[in-house]
Amino acid sequence: MKKIILSLAILGLFSGCGSEDNSTDQKKLIITTNSHAQEPSSLALQEIVDEYNKINPNVKIEFIPGSSDYEETMKTKMATNSLPDLFATHGWSINRYKEYLEPLNDREWAQYVSPAIKPVITDENEKFYVLPVDVDIVGLPYNLDVLENAGVNPKSIKTTDDFLNALEKIKNSGVTPIYLGGKDSASIGNVYDWIAPGLITLNKDNPQGENLKNGIFDEKAWNQTGEFVKTLKDNGYINKDALTGNDAARALGTGKAAFLFFGTSMIREGLTFNPNARMDFIPLPTKNRDEKSYFITGERLAIGAWKDSPNKKEALEFLDYLAKPENVSKMATANVLPTGLTNAKSDLGKFEKSYELGDQYQYVGFFDREYLPSGSWETLCSIGAGIISGQLTVEDASKKMREDFDKLKKN
């Protein structure tokens, strides 16, 4: 019931998108992202919005942070073509939101779009539709103090077997190996999404990438992902409150957990709980030792303008303001990520060298965005939770995944 009420509340806020106050000449616009209110990037964006409102009295930008219902809320808004004036595309600027967004190739800042993110946000006609504030580079955040105390060298983790062996050592040292914050279901979905490339598409013994792209889902191959999740649960490698926990950054920063399946922004947030913590991130492991470990790349914070907004001119002007180097730097720094524009640079501090990745690794897209039909993310979260709770067997989870895969690919 609370989830329904929250969704209705967000819809109510969005219902005023694009509206004008008839009593004044002030234009009222809404910008929304999938980031929660207290995330560093949300706090940074709110500051930028406040600054913009001060210097532009004829415009009132209202920032609405996201919730766990963001994706469903946006689907509802798409169905009625009544979207916010500006919104974050959470990795789907091309495959889901393209037809609702204004092309941005002619903006002055377009020339600075980073080559690291440009292929991800560009369609077959060489058009792109979002301002990429930063470039998401996903690896596994870890607490080095915890790992060293358990006798684990993070650089020695190359395969999923290496990873599981490291988790066993960490558990034996008395620390939770992986903290999953199930109150935000993303961390459970991330286990599937991040580990699947190493088990499914980069597995030389039975690669499934082309099959998935051709609409063929192999339950037996997919079982490997469910078995991995079940192993984490059965062996005590995840926190006991994995389905309800909501303290990932604190757990990592204070050494109560060794690894997270959350983005690298959690490292910066973890430092607020323990400024002396030694944290970093490693690439994700593959099943085969002779296969390079990998990082996942894609959109992190990318914002577009609704093409049918009655305030499209003002929306694009704010997007231009957001694209100023100092603003891009501020928001990318908040997410502890490289900037999406080459004329801006984020302050990565002690993590500067962490992003000098080189060619010793592979770089892959987010699994669900590349290989699964739109809408599959919710299934990943639910089947992962089902295995952890014991309500689903591995085979049940694979069957549910295939059913949803077949249903969603027709939409």
Helices and strands as residue ranges (DSSP letters): H 2-14, E 27-32, H 40-55, E 59-64, H 70-79, E 86-88, G 98-100, G 108-112, H 118-121, E 131-132, E 135-138, E 140-143, H 144-149, G 154-156, H 160-172, E 176-179, H 186-196, I 197-201, H 209-213, H 219-234, H 248-253, E 257-260, H 265-271, E 279-282, E 294-299, E 302-305, H 312-322, H 325-334, G 349-351, G 353-355, G 358-360, E 362-364, H 367-371, H 376-389, H 394-409
